[in-house]
Amino acid sequence: MENLIQLVNKIQRACTALGDHGEDGKEGAVPTLWDALPSIAVVGGQSSGKSSVLESIVGKDFLPRGSGIVTRRPLVLQLHKIDEGREYAEFMHLPRKKFTDFAAVRQEISDETDRETGRTKGISSVPIHLSIYSPHVVNLTLVDLPGLTKVAVDGQPDSIVQDIENMVRAFIEKPNCIILAISPANQDLATSDAIKISREVDPKGERTFGVLTKIDLMDKGTDAVDILEGKAYKLNFPWIGVVNRSQADINKNVDMIAARRREQEYFETTPEYRHLASRMGSVHLGKVLSKHLETVIKSRIPGLQSLISKTIMDLEMELNRIGKPIAADTGGKLYTVMEICRSFDQIFKDHLDGIRPGGDKIYQVFDNQFPAALKRLHFDKHLSMDTVRKLITEADGYQPHLIAPEQGYRRLIESCVVSIRGPAEAAVDMVHGILKDLIKTSMSETLELKQYPTLKVELGAAANESLERMREESKRATLQLVDMECAYLTIDFFRKLPQDAEKGGNPTHSLFDRYSDAYLRRIATTVLSYVNMVCASLRNTIPKSVVYCQVREAKRSLLDHFFTELGKKDGKQLSALLNEDPAVMQRRTSLARRLELYRNAQAEIEAVAWDK
């Protein structure tokens, strides 16, 4: 069973190295493994004897002492029982350096605290990780938290009191945290900072161990029997009393092992506590906590395995979404750029082909908007009596036409047909706008482009430049269709027109009759019929021209020019294209490290699961 605590120790060290130590909001929706690991948090007010309890459990004088708030960062203290050999300590931030002088350990804790918080006496939730190897300890992990206080000292902000309480609360409110509440016996238990905050987060006392210090300093005639027997304040676990070294003992550097013996003798020889002696003292406290921690870890293993498996899946999905890291060589970079561009190009084609939405908007231009624009031209307004008379008479010149006003017809038809250029040009522009929108949509749907903002900008610019060239070609070809109708009139249409007297076909009419309203109306009607025939033809041919020059060409060669220029770039220029967003790079690195942590934790837990 002891390997269960060693397992959690190993995972906690990995979490601390990763920065995954339960700070809220740093990793988004992905939970921290630290929060899921069972731990024992040591809570107490200033001068409650918290440091002395920890040193008694360890058997070494190693914690900083002084006035004010000494503990300003969580201290993750991992105790490792060894069979024999000299005691030593190791800090995780100083790998491979062994401390055999525990006075140096005390100094390093102070120095490392200052490195994180500065010398402003502020606090930080980033833990210090300390491992102690000794034959005089039990396998145990404790988290020493800053002492609860009611007043800020010089050099500390007024918010320090609340900041410390918030930090302590953040640790102990987690359901996997075992609370070691330290209270001095020479003060009223009702005013104990540790009991007060423990009661708030664990009202039933299901995960709180009460430790009573300074029993030997109580006023004469008083004792702590009612508290230790659970009568004054009941917890699910028996209260444990300890007798720490006095300040004089600390000043004289009294041996901790000898202090343990004196502590045990105190409980065995004091009449009030003799019946409780077997479950009193720091040695007993360490054993009880170690055994309880093993039991809790054992019960949490199935939940840990489930959490780790789910988190591994979430991390892998997130890494896949972010994409792979950039290749180092030029060929690899070129391949990466080409693959991303092909992915974008295929998404763009899918939109046009209806596999993805958006391409249907082009059909709406040809089926609704373009025909509606043609109807709004109102050719009959171009063929008012005044306009027809004016163009017909001007076309005759100095002598009237003999049979039919051919030049007049041509000018009337041309004046109507040329107005179709507007809707034709508008159709080209509308399709261009839709294609631009589809490019923008396709870029947002190409997940790899989110990874490389520079490439996204360059690719978007190149695609839009291609569309612009296609628009100009489409506009030229489409307007040519309109101009062709102006340049050559279909003679068969006029040959089929009746030439009887009623319809103005008799050449013997007088000049006056030829410019009569009835005659001009017949000309207007004939011209309107022809123009409508031309419109019907262009309604079919203009969409074909637009699709051929813009849509089909965009599908076929949208990125041809970009690919040509891409092949000319050297490694440095390709690197510039793949200049990844630093936030994405940092996110990928963080996710990869977390994934490695969880996979290692999964392997470690599976290796010891048989021992359940």
Secondary structure as the mmCIF struct_conf table of DSSP 4:
data_model
#
loop_
_struct_conf.conf_type_id
_struct_conf.id
_struct_conf.beg_label_comp_id
_struct_conf.beg_label_asym_id
_struct_conf.beg_label_seq_id
_struct_conf.end_label_comp_id
_struct_conf.end_label_asym_id
_struct_conf.end_label_seq_id
HELX_RH_AL_P HELX_RH_AL_P1 GLU A 2 LEU A 18
TURN_TY1_P TURN_TY1_P1 GLY A 19 GLY A 19
BEND BEND1 HIS A 21 HIS A 21
TURN_TY1_P TURN_TY1_P2 ASP A 24 ALA A 29
BEND BEND2 VAL A 30 VAL A 30
HELX_LH_PP_P HELX_LH_PP_P1 PRO A 31 THR A 32
HELX_RH_AL_P HELX_RH_AL_P2 LEU A 33 ALA A 36
BEND BEND3 LEU A 37 LEU A 37
STRN STRN1 SER A 39 GLY A 44
STRN STRN2 GLY A 45 GLY A 45
TURN_TY1_P TURN_TY1_P3 GLN A 46 SER A 47
BEND BEND4 SER A 48 GLY A 49
HELX_RH_AL_P HELX_RH_AL_P3 LYS A 50 VAL A 58
TURN_TY1_P TURN_TY1_P4 GLY A 59 GLY A 59
BEND BEND5 LYS A 60 LYS A 60
BEND BEND6 LEU A 63 LEU A 63
BEND BEND7 SER A 67 GLY A 68
BEND BEND8 ARG A 73 ARG A 73
STRN STRN3 LEU A 75 LYS A 81
BEND BEND9 ASP A 83 GLY A 85
STRN STRN4 TYR A 88 PHE A 91
TURN_TY1_P TURN_TY1_P5 MET A 92 HIS A 93
BEND BEND10 LEU A 94 LEU A 94
TURN_TY1_P TURN_TY1_P6 PRO A 95 ARG A 96
STRN STRN5 PHE A 99 PHE A 99
HELX_RH_AL_P HELX_RH_AL_P4 PHE A 102 THR A 117
TURN_TY1_P TURN_TY1_P7 GLY A 118 ARG A 119
BEND BEND11 THR A 120 THR A 120
BEND BEND12 SER A 125 VAL A 126
HELX_LH_PP_P HELX_LH_PP_P2 PRO A 127 PRO A 127
STRN STRN6 ILE A 128 SER A 134
TURN_TY1_P TURN_TY1_P8 PRO A 135 HIS A 136
BEND BEND13 VAL A 137 VAL A 137
BEND BEND14 ASN A 139 ASN A 139
STRN STRN7 LEU A 140 ASP A 144
HELX_LH_PP_P HELX_LH_PP_P3 LEU A 145 GLY A 147
STRN STRN8 LEU A 148 LEU A 148
BEND BEND15 LYS A 150 VAL A 151
HELX_LH_PP_P HELX_LH_PP_P4 ALA A 152 VAL A 153
TURN_TY1_P TURN_TY1_P9 ASP A 154 GLY A 155
BEND BEND16 GLN A 156 GLN A 156
TURN_TY1_P TURN_TY1_P10 ASP A 158 SER A 159
HELX_RH_AL_P HELX_RH_AL_P5 ILE A 160 ILE A 172
TURN_TY1_P TURN_TY1_P11 GLU A 173 GLU A 173
BEND BEND17 LYS A 174 LYS A 174
TURN_TY1_P TURN_TY1_P12 PRO A 175 ASN A 176
STRN STRN9 CYS A 177 PRO A 184
TURN_TY1_P TURN_TY1_P13 ALA A 185 ASN A 186
BEND BEND18 GLN A 187 GLN A 187
HELX_RH_3T_P HELX_RH_3T_P1 LEU A 189 THR A 191
HELX_RH_AL_P HELX_RH_AL_P6 ASP A 193 VAL A 201
TURN_TY1_P TURN_TY1_P14 PRO A 203 LYS A 204
TURN_TY1_P TURN_TY1_P15 GLU A 206 ARG A 207
STRN STRN10 THR A 208 THR A 213
HELX_RH_3T_P HELX_RH_3T_P2 ILE A 215 LEU A 217
BEND BEND19 MET A 218 MET A 218
HELX_LH_PP_P HELX_LH_PP_P5 ASP A 219 ASP A 219
TURN_TY1_P TURN_TY1_P16 LYS A 220 GLY A 221
HELX_RH_AL_P HELX_RH_AL_P7 VAL A 225 LEU A 228
TURN_TY1_P TURN_TY1_P17 GLU A 229 GLY A 230
BEND BEND20 LYS A 231 TYR A 233
BEND BEND21 ASN A 236 PHE A 237
STRN STRN11 ILE A 240 GLY A 241
HELX_LH_PP_P HELX_LH_PP_P6 ASN A 244 SER A 246
HELX_RH_AL_P HELX_RH_AL_P8 GLN A 247 ASN A 251
TURN_TY1_P TURN_TY1_P18 LYS A 252 ASN A 253
HELX_RH_AL_P HELX_RH_AL_P9 MET A 256 THR A 269
BEND BEND22 THR A 270 THR A 270
TURN_TY1_P TURN_TY1_P19 PRO A 271 TYR A 273
HELX_RH_3T_P HELX_RH_3T_P3 ARG A 274 ARG A 279
BEND BEND23 GLY A 281 GLY A 281
HELX_RH_AL_P HELX_RH_AL_P10 SER A 282 ILE A 322
HELX_LH_PP_P HELX_LH_PP_P7 LYS A 324 ALA A 327
BEND BEND24 ALA A 328 ASP A 329
HELX_RH_AL_P HELX_RH_AL_P11 THR A 330 ASP A 353
TURN_TY1_P TURN_TY1_P20 GLY A 354 GLY A 354
BEND BEND25 ILE A 355 ARG A 356
TURN_TY1_P TURN_TY1_P21 PRO A 357 GLY A 359
HELX_RH_AL_P HELX_RH_AL_P12 ASP A 360 GLN A 364
HELX_RH_PI_P HELX_RH_PI_P1 VAL A 365 GLN A 369
HELX_RH_AL_P HELX_RH_AL_P13 PHE A 370 LYS A 375
TURN_TY1_P TURN_TY1_P22 ARG A 376 LEU A 377
HELX_RH_AL_P HELX_RH_AL_P14 PHE A 379 HIS A 382
TURN_TY1_P TURN_TY1_P23 LEU A 383 LEU A 383
HELX_RH_AL_P HELX_RH_AL_P15 MET A 385 ASP A 396
TURN_TY1_P TURN_TY1_P24 GLY A 397 TYR A 398
BEND BEND26 GLN A 399 GLN A 399
BEND BEND27 LEU A 402 ILE A 403
HELX_RH_AL_P HELX_RH_AL_P16 GLU A 406 VAL A 417
HELX_RH_3T_P HELX_RH_3T_P4 VAL A 418 ILE A 420
HELX_RH_AL_P HELX_RH_AL_P17 ARG A 421 GLU A 445
HELX_RH_AL_P HELX_RH_AL_P18 LEU A 447 GLN A 451
HELX_RH_AL_P HELX_RH_AL_P19 PRO A 453 ALA A 487
HELX_RH_AL_P HELX_RH_AL_P20 ILE A 491 ARG A 495
TURN_TY1_P TURN_TY1_P25 LYS A 496 LYS A 496
BEND BEND28 LEU A 497 LEU A 497
BEND BEND29 ASP A 500 ASP A 500
HELX_RH_3T_P HELX_RH_3T_P5 ALA A 501 LYS A 503
TURN_TY1_P TURN_TY1_P26 GLY A 504 GLY A 504
TURN_TY1_P TURN_TY1_P27 PRO A 507 THR A 508
BEND BEND30 HIS A 509 HIS A 509
HELX_RH_AL_P HELX_RH_AL_P21 LEU A 511 ARG A 514
TURN_TY1_P TURN_TY1_P28 TYR A 515 TYR A 515
BEND BEND31 SER A 516 SER A 516
HELX_RH_AL_P HELX_RH_AL_P22 ASP A 517 VAL A 546
HELX_RH_PI_P HELX_RH_PI_P2 VAL A 547 VAL A 551
HELX_RH_AL_P HELX_RH_AL_P23 ARG A 552 SER A 557
TURN_TY1_P TURN_TY1_P29 LEU A 558 LEU A 559
HELX_RH_AL_P HELX_RH_AL_P24 ASP A 560 LEU A 566
TURN_TY1_P TURN_TY1_P30 GLY A 567 LYS A 568
HELX_RH_AL_P HELX_RH_AL_P25 GLY A 571 LEU A 577
TURN_TY1_P TURN_TY1_P31 LEU A 578 LEU A 578
HELX_RH_AL_P HELX_RH_AL_P26 PRO A 582 VAL A 608
HELX_RH_3T_P HELX_RH_3T_P6 ALA A 609 ASP A 611
#
